[in-house]
């Protein structure tokens, strides 16, 4: 039998990741698992010069980005899960897929749940897919949820 002890929900605060969060909450509740809410914010490239030296306020900018993400994470998940689940929240600055995979390894995550935007083939080819990279490198199963997927229906 599969036993999930730690479920990670990756969120970028979009509607797509909110939809995936519902799945993560359902899994965490069904298995009595700890829910890890993780947001990765990539610092804007404009904050760094082409010579690799940041402008004077880069540390403050990074602190502000992280503080904003932490504040948003505190609002998740919505009721009734907020009261039902044991939630660990983490805001990280860095490369999204690298940080998600590292967090999953370091925290011994059993399942990663994340949304996928379902971009077209050309956009996917040009930009790549964070979800695809996580699926390839993650140390555990990854459930990707499209915003138009089926809803949970109680029998």
Chimera marker file (.cmm) of the C-alpha trace (Angstrom):
<marker_set name="trace">
<marker id="1" x="0.000" y="0.000" z="0.000" r="1" g="1" b="0" radius="0.5"/>
<marker id="2" x="1.196" y="3.496" z="-0.775" r="1" g="1" b="0" radius="0.5"/>
<marker id="3" x="1.715" y="5.720" z="2.252" r="1" g="1" b="0" radius="0.5"/>
<marker id="4" x="2.160" y="9.426" z="1.701" r="1" g="1" b="0" radius="0.5"/>
<marker id="5" x="3.692" y="11.242" z="4.672" r="1" g="1" b="0" radius="0.5"/>
<marker id="6" x="4.666" y="14.494" z="2.967" r="1" g="1" b="0" radius="0.5"/>
<marker id="7" x="2.898" y="16.056" z="-0.020" r="1" g="1" b="0" radius="0.5"/>
<marker id="8" x="4.412" y="19.117" z="-1.662" r="1" g="1" b="0" radius="0.5"/>
<marker id="9" x="2.315" y="21.653" z="-3.547" r="1" g="1" b="0" radius="0.5"/>
<marker id="10" x="4.342" y="23.988" z="-5.755" r="1" g="1" b="0" radius="0.5"/>
<marker id="11" x="2.624" y="27.326" z="-6.161" r="1" g="1" b="0" radius="0.5"/>
<marker id="12" x="3.230" y="30.468" z="-8.181" r="1" g="1" b="0" radius="0.5"/>
<marker id="13" x="-0.064" y="31.920" z="-6.895" r="1" g="1" b="0" radius="0.5"/>
<marker id="14" x="-1.688" y="31.541" z="-10.308" r="1" g="1" b="0" radius="0.5"/>
<marker id="15" x="-5.151" y="30.122" z="-10.946" r="1" g="1" b="0" radius="0.5"/>
<marker id="16" x="-3.464" y="27.036" z="-12.376" r="1" g="1" b="0" radius="0.5"/>
<marker id="17" x="-1.465" y="26.368" z="-9.202" r="1" g="1" b="0" radius="0.5"/>
<marker id="18" x="-4.542" y="27.081" z="-7.060" r="1" g="1" b="0" radius="0.5"/>
<marker id="19" x="-6.309" y="24.285" z="-8.927" r="1" g="1" b="0" radius="0.5"/>
<marker id="20" x="-3.369" y="21.931" z="-8.287" r="1" g="1" b="0" radius="0.5"/>
<marker id="21" x="-3.347" y="22.947" z="-4.618" r="1" g="1" b="0" radius="0.5"/>
<marker id="22" x="-6.841" y="21.519" z="-4.252" r="1" g="1" b="0" radius="0.5"/>
<marker id="23" x="-5.494" y="18.143" z="-5.373" r="1" g="1" b="0" radius="0.5"/>
<marker id="24" x="-2.572" y="18.376" z="-2.951" r="1" g="1" b="0" radius="0.5"/>
<marker id="25" x="-4.929" y="19.216" z="-0.080" r="1" g="1" b="0" radius="0.5"/>
<marker id="26" x="-7.180" y="16.268" z="-0.912" r="1" g="1" b="0" radius="0.5"/>
<marker id="27" x="-4.203" y="13.887" z="-0.970" r="1" g="1" b="0" radius="0.5"/>
<marker id="28" x="-2.794" y="15.309" z="2.269" r="1" g="1" b="0" radius="0.5"/>
<marker id="29" x="-6.158" y="14.980" z="3.983" r="1" g="1" b="0" radius="0.5"/>
<marker id="30" x="-6.829" y="11.449" z="2.674" r="1" g="1" b="0" radius="0.5"/>
<marker id="31" x="-3.416" y="10.169" z="3.794" r="1" g="1" b="0" radius="0.5"/>
<marker id="32" x="-3.049" y="12.281" z="6.937" r="1" g="1" b="0" radius="0.5"/>
<marker id="33" x="0.089" y="13.708" z="5.329" r="1" g="1" b="0" radius="0.5"/>
<marker id="34" x="1.960" y="16.905" z="6.038" r="1" g="1" b="0" radius="0.5"/>
<marker id="35" x="1.367" y="19.497" z="3.298" r="1" g="1" b="0" radius="0.5"/>
<marker id="36" x="4.397" y="21.484" z="2.142" r="1" g="1" b="0" radius="0.5"/>
<marker id="37" x="3.464" y="24.673" z="0.282" r="1" g="1" b="0" radius="0.5"/>
<marker id="38" x="6.473" y="25.876" z="-1.684" r="1" g="1" b="0" radius="0.5"/>
<marker id="39" x="6.886" y="29.015" z="-3.759" r="1" g="1" b="0" radius="0.5"/>
<marker id="40" x="10.012" y="29.640" z="-5.790" r="1" g="1" b="0" radius="0.5"/>
<marker id="41" x="10.579" y="33.202" z="-6.955" r="1" g="1" b="0" radius="0.5"/>
<marker id="42" x="13.217" y="33.783" z="-9.584" r="1" g="1" b="0" radius="0.5"/>
<marker id="43" x="14.929" y="37.128" z="-8.959" r="1" g="1" b="0" radius="0.5"/>
<marker id="44" x="14.393" y="39.407" z="-11.960" r="1" g="1" b="0" radius="0.5"/>
<marker id="45" x="17.313" y="39.446" z="-14.381" r="1" g="1" b="0" radius="0.5"/>
<marker id="46" x="16.968" y="43.225" z="-14.671" r="1" g="1" b="0" radius="0.5"/>
<marker id="47" x="18.301" y="43.516" z="-11.119" r="1" g="1" b="0" radius="0.5"/>
<marker id="48" x="21.709" y="42.324" z="-12.246" r="1" g="1" b="0" radius="0.5"/>
<marker id="49" x="24.111" y="43.974" z="-14.634" r="1" g="1" b="0" radius="0.5"/>
<marker id="50" x="25.592" y="42.135" z="-17.582" r="1" g="1" b="0" radius="0.5"/>
<marker id="51" x="28.867" y="41.938" z="-15.671" r="1" g="1" b="0" radius="0.5"/>
<marker id="52" x="27.356" y="39.805" z="-12.904" r="1" g="1" b="0" radius="0.5"/>
<marker id="53" x="27.399" y="42.525" z="-10.271" r="1" g="1" b="0" radius="0.5"/>
<marker id="54" x="24.031" y="43.483" z="-8.856" r="1" g="1" b="0" radius="0.5"/>
<marker id="55" x="22.967" y="47.028" z="-8.341" r="1" g="1" b="0" radius="0.5"/>
<marker id="56" x="23.177" y="48.410" z="-4.807" r="1" g="1" b="0" radius="0.5"/>
<marker id="57" x="19.566" y="47.563" z="-3.858" r="1" g="1" b="0" radius="0.5"/>
<marker id="58" x="19.542" y="43.928" z="-5.044" r="1" g="1" b="0" radius="0.5"/>
<marker id="59" x="19.600" y="42.488" z="-1.523" r="1" g="1" b="0" radius="0.5"/>
<marker id="60" x="16.634" y="44.646" z="-0.516" r="1" g="1" b="0" radius="0.5"/>
<marker id="61" x="14.783" y="43.651" z="-3.689" r="1" g="1" b="0" radius="0.5"/>
<marker id="62" x="15.358" y="39.949" z="-2.952" r="1" g="1" b="0" radius="0.5"/>
<marker id="63" x="14.235" y="40.427" z="0.656" r="1" g="1" b="0" radius="0.5"/>
<marker id="64" x="11.076" y="42.185" z="-0.529" r="1" g="1" b="0" radius="0.5"/>
<marker id="65" x="10.296" y="39.452" z="-3.068" r="1" g="1" b="0" radius="0.5"/>
<marker id="66" x="10.718" y="36.746" z="-0.441" r="1" g="1" b="0" radius="0.5"/>
<marker id="67" x="8.653" y="38.635" z="2.158" r="1" g="1" b="0" radius="0.5"/>
<marker id="68" x="5.843" y="39.112" z="-0.366" r="1" g="1" b="0" radius="0.5"/>
<marker id="69" x="5.832" y="35.406" z="-1.210" r="1" g="1" b="0" radius="0.5"/>
<marker id="70" x="5.834" y="34.462" z="2.492" r="1" g="1" b="0" radius="0.5"/>
<marker id="71" x="2.840" y="36.740" z="3.116" r="1" g="1" b="0" radius="0.5"/>
<marker id="72" x="0.906" y="35.159" z="0.225" r="1" g="1" b="0" radius="0.5"/>
<marker id="73" x="1.776" y="31.639" z="1.419" r="1" g="1" b="0" radius="0.5"/>
<marker id="74" x="0.242" y="32.440" z="4.817" r="1" g="1" b="0" radius="0.5"/>
<marker id="75" x="-3.139" y="32.885" z="3.107" r="1" g="1" b="0" radius="0.5"/>
<marker id="76" x="-3.007" y="29.331" z="1.678" r="1" g="1" b="0" radius="0.5"/>
<marker id="77" x="-4.676" y="26.904" z="1.696" r="1" g="1" b="0" radius="0.5"/>
<marker id="78" x="-8.185" y="28.210" z="2.040" r="1" g="1" b="0" radius="0.5"/>
<marker id="79" x="-10.711" y="26.903" z="4.527" r="1" g="1" b="0" radius="0.5"/>
<marker id="80" x="-11.554" y="24.190" z="5.457" r="1" g="1" b="0" radius="0.5"/>
<marker id="81" x="-8.089" y="22.758" z="4.761" r="1" g="1" b="0" radius="0.5"/>
<marker id="82" x="-6.255" y="25.463" z="6.677" r="1" g="1" b="0" radius="0.5"/>
<marker id="83" x="-7.761" y="24.109" z="9.892" r="1" g="1" b="0" radius="0.5"/>
<marker id="84" x="-7.526" y="20.412" z="8.952" r="1" g="1" b="0" radius="0.5"/>
<marker id="85" x="-3.983" y="20.074" z="7.640" r="1" g="1" b="0" radius="0.5"/>
<marker id="86" x="-0.505" y="20.331" z="9.091" r="1" g="1" b="0" radius="0.5"/>
<marker id="87" x="1.029" y="22.871" z="6.690" r="1" g="1" b="0" radius="0.5"/>
<marker id="88" x="4.685" y="23.776" z="6.187" r="1" g="1" b="0" radius="0.5"/>
<marker id="89" x="5.239" y="26.920" z="4.114" r="1" g="1" b="0" radius="0.5"/>
<marker id="90" x="8.486" y="27.803" z="2.352" r="1" g="1" b="0" radius="0.5"/>
<marker id="91" x="9.395" y="30.735" z="0.090" r="1" g="1" b="0" radius="0.5"/>
<marker id="92" x="12.672" y="30.326" z="-1.793" r="1" g="1" b="0" radius="0.5"/>
<marker id="93" x="14.580" y="32.548" z="-4.207" r="1" g="1" b="0" radius="0.5"/>
<marker id="94" x="16.221" y="30.735" z="-7.091" r="1" g="1" b="0" radius="0.5"/>
<marker id="95" x="15.723" y="28.674" z="-10.214" r="1" g="1" b="0" radius="0.5"/>
<marker id="96" x="12.244" y="27.158" z="-10.031" r="1" g="1" b="0" radius="0.5"/>
<marker id="97" x="12.766" y="23.575" z="-11.106" r="1" g="1" b="0" radius="0.5"/>
<marker id="98" x="16.166" y="23.246" z="-9.398" r="1" g="1" b="0" radius="0.5"/>
<marker id="99" x="14.848" y="24.534" z="-6.078" r="1" g="1" b="0" radius="0.5"/>
<marker id="100" x="11.704" y="22.379" z="-6.236" r="1" g="1" b="0" radius="0.5"/>
<marker id="101" x="13.742" y="19.224" z="-6.829" r="1" g="1" b="0" radius="0.5"/>
<marker id="102" x="16.250" y="20.125" z="-4.100" r="1" g="1" b="0" radius="0.5"/>
<marker id="103" x="13.459" y="20.860" z="-1.627" r="1" g="1" b="0" radius="0.5"/>
<marker id="104" x="11.761" y="17.544" z="-2.419" r="1" g="1" b="0" radius="0.5"/>
<marker id="105" x="15.033" y="15.713" z="-1.780" r="1" g="1" b="0" radius="0.5"/>
<marker id="106" x="15.945" y="17.564" z="1.407" r="1" g="1" b="0" radius="0.5"/>
<marker id="107" x="12.468" y="17.235" z="2.952" r="1" g="1" b="0" radius="0.5"/>
<marker id="108" x="11.902" y="13.613" z="1.861" r="1" g="1" b="0" radius="0.5"/>
<marker id="109" x="8.728" y="14.522" z="-0.053" r="1" g="1" b="0" radius="0.5"/>
<marker id="110" x="6.586" y="11.563" z="-1.154" r="1" g="1" b="0" radius="0.5"/>
<marker id="111" x="4.511" y="13.336" z="-3.840" r="1" g="1" b="0" radius="0.5"/>
<marker id="112" x="4.843" y="16.637" z="-5.686" r="1" g="1" b="0" radius="0.5"/>
<marker id="113" x="1.650" y="18.223" z="-7.016" r="1" g="1" b="0" radius="0.5"/>
<marker id="114" x="1.976" y="21.115" z="-9.419" r="1" g="1" b="0" radius="0.5"/>
<marker id="115" x="-0.031" y="22.872" z="-12.065" r="1" g="1" b="0" radius="0.5"/>
<marker id="116" x="0.916" y="22.988" z="-15.681" r="1" g="1" b="0" radius="0.5"/>
<marker id="117" x="-0.158" y="25.858" z="-17.882" r="1" g="1" b="0" radius="0.5"/>
<marker id="118" x="-0.514" y="23.668" z="-20.953" r="1" g="1" b="0" radius="0.5"/>
<marker id="119" x="1.189" y="26.051" z="-23.357" r="1" g="1" b="0" radius="0.5"/>
<marker id="120" x="1.279" y="25.272" z="-27.049" r="1" g="1" b="0" radius="0.5"/>
<marker id="121" x="4.064" y="23.329" z="-28.749" r="1" g="1" b="0" radius="0.5"/>
<marker id="122" x="5.991" y="26.371" z="-29.970" r="1" g="1" b="0" radius="0.5"/>
<marker id="123" x="5.948" y="28.145" z="-26.592" r="1" g="1" b="0" radius="0.5"/>
<marker id="124" x="6.959" y="24.881" z="-24.946" r="1" g="1" b="0" radius="0.5"/>
<marker id="125" x="9.832" y="24.412" z="-27.391" r="1" g="1" b="0" radius="0.5"/>
<marker id="126" x="11.100" y="27.965" z="-26.863" r="1" g="1" b="0" radius="0.5"/>
<marker id="127" x="10.632" y="28.256" z="-23.095" r="1" g="1" b="0" radius="0.5"/>
<marker id="128" x="10.626" y="24.661" z="-21.879" r="1" g="1" b="0" radius="0.5"/>
<marker id="129" x="8.371" y="23.464" z="-19.135" r="1" g="1" b="0" radius="0.5"/>
<marker id="130" x="9.112" y="23.733" z="-15.441" r="1" g="1" b="0" radius="0.5"/>
<marker id="131" x="6.706" y="20.869" z="-14.785" r="1" g="1" b="0" radius="0.5"/>
<marker id="132" x="8.447" y="18.669" z="-17.341" r="1" g="1" b="0" radius="0.5"/>
<marker id="133" x="11.866" y="19.358" z="-15.805" r="1" g="1" b="0" radius="0.5"/>
<marker id="134" x="10.558" y="18.567" z="-12.320" r="1" g="1" b="0" radius="0.5"/>
<marker id="135" x="9.002" y="15.306" z="-13.577" r="1" g="1" b="0" radius="0.5"/>
<marker id="136" x="12.338" y="14.279" z="-15.084" r="1" g="1" b="0" radius="0.5"/>
<marker id="137" x="14.508" y="15.130" z="-12.062" r="1" g="1" b="0" radius="0.5"/>
<marker id="138" x="12.263" y="14.669" z="-9.006" r="1" g="1" b="0" radius="0.5"/>
<marker id="139" x="13.119" y="12.007" z="-6.434" r="1" g="1" b="0" radius="0.5"/>
<marker id="140" x="9.425" y="11.083" z="-6.072" r="1" g="1" b="0" radius="0.5"/>
<marker id="141" x="6.234" y="10.862" z="-8.155" r="1" g="1" b="0" radius="0.5"/>
<marker id="142" x="4.925" y="14.125" z="-9.598" r="1" g="1" b="0" radius="0.5"/>
<marker id="143" x="1.264" y="14.814" z="-10.316" r="1" g="1" b="0" radius="0.5"/>
<marker id="144" x="0.796" y="17.574" z="-12.871" r="1" g="1" b="0" radius="0.5"/>
<marker id="145" x="-2.632" y="19.155" z="-12.982" r="1" g="1" b="0" radius="0.5"/>
<marker id="146" x="-3.997" y="21.067" z="-15.926" r="1" g="1" b="0" radius="0.5"/>
<marker id="147" x="-6.485" y="23.808" z="-15.100" r="1" g="1" b="0" radius="0.5"/>
<marker id="148" x="-9.230" y="22.020" z="-17.053" r="1" g="1" b="0" radius="0.5"/>
<marker id="149" x="-8.777" y="18.586" z="-15.452" r="1" g="1" b="0" radius="0.5"/>
<marker id="150" x="-11.533" y="16.673" z="-13.760" r="1" g="1" b="0" radius="0.5"/>
<marker id="151" x="-12.784" y="17.762" z="-10.385" r="1" g="1" b="0" radius="0.5"/>
<marker id="152" x="-12.747" y="15.529" z="-7.344" r="1" g="1" b="0" radius="0.5"/>
<marker id="153" x="-16.113" y="13.890" z="-6.932" r="1" g="1" b="0" radius="0.5"/>
<marker id="154" x="-16.998" y="12.158" z="-3.700" r="1" g="1" b="0" radius="0.5"/>
<marker id="155" x="-18.671" y="8.754" z="-4.267" r="1" g="1" b="0" radius="0.5"/>
<link id1="1" id2="2" r="1" g="1" b="0" radius="0.2"/>
<link id1="2" id2="3" r="1" g="1" b="0" radius="0.2"/>
<link id1="3" id2="4" r="1" g="1" b="0" radius="0.2"/>
<link id1="4" id2="5" r="1" g="1" b="0" radius="0.2"/>
<link id1="5" id2="6" r="1" g="1" b="0" radius="0.2"/>
<link id1="6" id2="7" r="1" g="1" b="0" radius="0.2"/>
<link id1="7" id2="8" r="1" g="1" b="0" radius="0.2"/>
<link id1="8" id2="9" r="1" g="1" b="0" radius="0.2"/>
<link id1="9" id2="10" r="1" g="1" b="0" radius="0.2"/>
<link id1="10" id2="11" r="1" g="1" b="0" radius="0.2"/>
<link id1="11" id2="12" r="1" g="1" b="0" radius="0.2"/>
<link id1="12" id2="13" r="1" g="1" b="0" radius="0.2"/>
<link id1="13" id2="14" r="1" g="1" b="0" radius="0.2"/>
<link id1="14" id2="15" r="1" g="1" b="0" radius="0.2"/>
<link id1="15" id2="16" r="1" g="1" b="0" radius="0.2"/>
<link id1="16" id2="17" r="1" g="1" b="0" radius="0.2"/>
<link id1="17" id2="18" r="1" g="1" b="0" radius="0.2"/>
<link id1="18" id2="19" r="1" g="1" b="0" radius="0.2"/>
<link id1="19" id2="20" r="1" g="1" b="0" radius="0.2"/>
<link id1="20" id2="21" r="1" g="1" b="0" radius="0.2"/>
<link id1="21" id2="22" r="1" g="1" b="0" radius="0.2"/>
<link id1="22" id2="23" r="1" g="1" b="0" radius="0.2"/>
<link id1="23" id2="24" r="1" g="1" b="0" radius="0.2"/>
<link id1="24" id2="25" r="1" g="1" b="0" radius="0.2"/>
<link id1="25" id2="26" r="1" g="1" b="0" radius="0.2"/>
<link id1="26" id2="27" r="1" g="1" b="0" radius="0.2"/>
<link id1="27" id2="28" r="1" g="1" b="0" radius="0.2"/>
<link id1="28" id2="29" r="1" g="1" b="0" radius="0.2"/>
<link id1="29" id2="30" r="1" g="1" b="0" radius="0.2"/>
<link id1="30" id2="31" r="1" g="1" b="0" radius="0.2"/>
<link id1="31" id2="32" r="1" g="1" b="0" radius="0.2"/>
<link id1="32" id2="33" r="1" g="1" b="0" radius="0.2"/>
<link id1="33" id2="34" r="1" g="1" b="0" radius="0.2"/>
<link id1="34" id2="35" r="1" g="1" b="0" radius="0.2"/>
<link id1="35" id2="36" r="1" g="1" b="0" radius="0.2"/>
<link id1="36" id2="37" r="1" g="1" b="0" radius="0.2"/>
<link id1="37" id2="38" r="1" g="1" b="0" radius="0.2"/>
<link id1="38" id2="39" r="1" g="1" b="0" radius="0.2"/>
<link id1="39" id2="40" r="1" g="1" b="0" radius="0.2"/>
<link id1="40" id2="41" r="1" g="1" b="0" radius="0.2"/>
<link id1="41" id2="42" r="1" g="1" b="0" radius="0.2"/>
<link id1="42" id2="43" r="1" g="1" b="0" radius="0.2"/>
<link id1="43" id2="44" r="1" g="1" b="0" radius="0.2"/>
<link id1="44" id2="45" r="1" g="1" b="0" radius="0.2"/>
<link id1="45" id2="46" r="1" g="1" b="0" radius="0.2"/>
<link id1="46" id2="47" r="1" g="1" b="0" radius="0.2"/>
<link id1="47" id2="48" r="1" g="1" b="0" radius="0.2"/>
<link id1="48" id2="49" r="1" g="1" b="0" radius="0.2"/>
<link id1="49" id2="50" r="1" g="1" b="0" radius="0.2"/>
<link id1="50" id2="51" r="1" g="1" b="0" radius="0.2"/>
<link id1="51" id2="52" r="1" g="1" b="0" radius="0.2"/>
<link id1="52" id2="53" r="1" g="1" b="0" radius="0.2"/>
<link id1="53" id2="54" r="1" g="1" b="0" radius="0.2"/>
<link id1="54" id2="55" r="1" g="1" b="0" radius="0.2"/>
<link id1="55" id2="56" r="1" g="1" b="0" radius="0.2"/>
<link id1="56" id2="57" r="1" g="1" b="0" radius="0.2"/>
<link id1="57" id2="58" r="1" g="1" b="0" radius="0.2"/>
<link id1="58" id2="59" r="1" g="1" b="0" radius="0.2"/>
<link id1="59" id2="60" r="1" g="1" b="0" radius="0.2"/>
<link id1="60" id2="61" r="1" g="1" b="0" radius="0.2"/>
<link id1="61" id2="62" r="1" g="1" b="0" radius="0.2"/>
<link id1="62" id2="63" r="1" g="1" b="0" radius="0.2"/>
<link id1="63" id2="64" r="1" g="1" b="0" radius="0.2"/>
<link id1="64" id2="65" r="1" g="1" b="0" radius="0.2"/>
<link id1="65" id2="66" r="1" g="1" b="0" radius="0.2"/>
<link id1="66" id2="67" r="1" g="1" b="0" radius="0.2"/>
<link id1="67" id2="68" r="1" g="1" b="0" radius="0.2"/>
<link id1="68" id2="69" r="1" g="1" b="0" radius="0.2"/>
<link id1="69" id2="70" r="1" g="1" b="0" radius="0.2"/>
<link id1="70" id2="71" r="1" g="1" b="0" radius="0.2"/>
<link id1="71" id2="72" r="1" g="1" b="0" radius="0.2"/>
<link id1="72" id2="73" r="1" g="1" b="0" radius="0.2"/>
<link id1="73" id2="74" r="1" g="1" b="0" radius="0.2"/>
<link id1="74" id2="75" r="1" g="1" b="0" radius="0.2"/>
<link id1="75" id2="76" r="1" g="1" b="0" radius="0.2"/>
<link id1="76" id2="77" r="1" g="1" b="0" radius="0.2"/>
<link id1="77" id2="78" r="1" g="1" b="0" radius="0.2"/>
<link id1="78" id2="79" r="1" g="1" b="0" radius="0.2"/>
<link id1="79" id2="80" r="1" g="1" b="0" radius="0.2"/>
<link id1="80" id2="81" r="1" g="1" b="0" radius="0.2"/>
<link id1="81" id2="82" r="1" g="1" b="0" radius="0.2"/>
<link id1="82" id2="83" r="1" g="1" b="0" radius="0.2"/>
<link id1="83" id2="84" r="1" g="1" b="0" radius="0.2"/>
<link id1="84" id2="85" r="1" g="1" b="0" radius="0.2"/>
<link id1="85" id2="86" r="1" g="1" b="0" radius="0.2"/>
<link id1="86" id2="87" r="1" g="1" b="0" radius="0.2"/>
<link id1="87" id2="88" r="1" g="1" b="0" radius="0.2"/>
<link id1="88" id2="89" r="1" g="1" b="0" radius="0.2"/>
<link id1="89" id2="90" r="1" g="1" b="0" radius="0.2"/>
<link id1="90" id2="91" r="1" g="1" b="0" radius="0.2"/>
<link id1="91" id2="92" r="1" g="1" b="0" radius="0.2"/>
<link id1="92" id2="93" r="1" g="1" b="0" radius="0.2"/>
<link id1="93" id2="94" r="1" g="1" b="0" radius="0.2"/>
<link id1="94" id2="95" r="1" g="1" b="0" radius="0.2"/>
<link id1="95" id2="96" r="1" g="1" b="0" radius="0.2"/>
<link id1="96" id2="97" r="1" g="1" b="0" radius="0.2"/>
<link id1="97" id2="98" r="1" g="1" b="0" radius="0.2"/>
<link id1="98" id2="99" r="1" g="1" b="0" radius="0.2"/>
<link id1="99" id2="100" r="1" g="1" b="0" radius="0.2"/>
<link id1="100" id2="101" r="1" g="1" b="0" radius="0.2"/>
<link id1="101" id2="102" r="1" g="1" b="0" radius="0.2"/>
<link id1="102" id2="103" r="1" g="1" b="0" radius="0.2"/>
<link id1="103" id2="104" r="1" g="1" b="0" radius="0.2"/>
<link id1="104" id2="105" r="1" g="1" b="0" radius="0.2"/>
<link id1="105" id2="106" r="1" g="1" b="0" radius="0.2"/>
<link id1="106" id2="107" r="1" g="1" b="0" radius="0.2"/>
<link id1="107" id2="108" r="1" g="1" b="0" radius="0.2"/>
<link id1="108" id2="109" r="1" g="1" b="0" radius="0.2"/>
<link id1="109" id2="110" r="1" g="1" b="0" radius="0.2"/>
<link id1="110" id2="111" r="1" g="1" b="0" radius="0.2"/>
<link id1="111" id2="112" r="1" g="1" b="0" radius="0.2"/>
<link id1="112" id2="113" r="1" g="1" b="0" radius="0.2"/>
<link id1="113" id2="114" r="1" g="1" b="0" radius="0.2"/>
<link id1="114" id2="115" r="1" g="1" b="0" radius="0.2"/>
<link id1="115" id2="116" r="1" g="1" b="0" radius="0.2"/>
<link id1="116" id2="117" r="1" g="1" b="0" radius="0.2"/>
<link id1="117" id2="118" r="1" g="1" b="0" radius="0.2"/>
<link id1="118" id2="119" r="1" g="1" b="0" radius="0.2"/>
<link id1="119" id2="120" r="1" g="1" b="0" radius="0.2"/>
<link id1="120" id2="121" r="1" g="1" b="0" radius="0.2"/>
<link id1="121" id2="122" r="1" g="1" b="0" radius="0.2"/>
<link id1="122" id2="123" r="1" g="1" b="0" radius="0.2"/>
<link id1="123" id2="124" r="1" g="1" b="0" radius="0.2"/>
<link id1="124" id2="125" r="1" g="1" b="0" radius="0.2"/>
<link id1="125" id2="126" r="1" g="1" b="0" radius="0.2"/>
<link id1="126" id2="127" r="1" g="1" b="0" radius="0.2"/>
<link id1="127" id2="128" r="1" g="1" b="0" radius="0.2"/>
<link id1="128" id2="129" r="1" g="1" b="0" radius="0.2"/>
<link id1="129" id2="130" r="1" g="1" b="0" radius="0.2"/>
<link id1="130" id2="131" r="1" g="1" b="0" radius="0.2"/>
<link id1="131" id2="132" r="1" g="1" b="0" radius="0.2"/>
<link id1="132" id2="133" r="1" g="1" b="0" radius="0.2"/>
<link id1="133" id2="134" r="1" g="1" b="0" radius="0.2"/>
<link id1="134" id2="135" r="1" g="1" b="0" radius="0.2"/>
<link id1="135" id2="136" r="1" g="1" b="0" radius="0.2"/>
<link id1="136" id2="137" r="1" g="1" b="0" radius="0.2"/>
<link id1="137" id2="138" r="1" g="1" b="0" radius="0.2"/>
<link id1="138" id2="139" r="1" g="1" b="0" radius="0.2"/>
<link id1="139" id2="140" r="1" g="1" b="0" radius="0.2"/>
<link id1="140" id2="141" r="1" g="1" b="0" radius="0.2"/>
<link id1="141" id2="142" r="1" g="1" b="0" radius="0.2"/>
<link id1="142" id2="143" r="1" g="1" b="0" radius="0.2"/>
<link id1="143" id2="144" r="1" g="1" b="0" radius="0.2"/>
<link id1="144" id2="145" r="1" g="1" b="0" radius="0.2"/>
<link id1="145" id2="146" r="1" g="1" b="0" radius="0.2"/>
<link id1="146" id2="147" r="1" g="1" b="0" radius="0.2"/>
<link id1="147" id2="148" r="1" g="1" b="0" radius="0.2"/>
<link id1="148" id2="149" r="1" g="1" b="0" radius="0.2"/>
<link id1="149" id2="150" r="1" g="1" b="0" radius="0.2"/>
<link id1="150" id2="151" r="1" g="1" b="0" radius="0.2"/>
<link id1="151" id2="152" r="1" g="1" b="0" radius="0.2"/>
<link id1="152" id2="153" r="1" g="1" b="0" radius="0.2"/>
<link id1="153" id2="154" r="1" g="1" b="0" radius="0.2"/>
<link id1="154" id2="155" r="1" g="1" b="0" radius="0.2"/>
</marker_set>
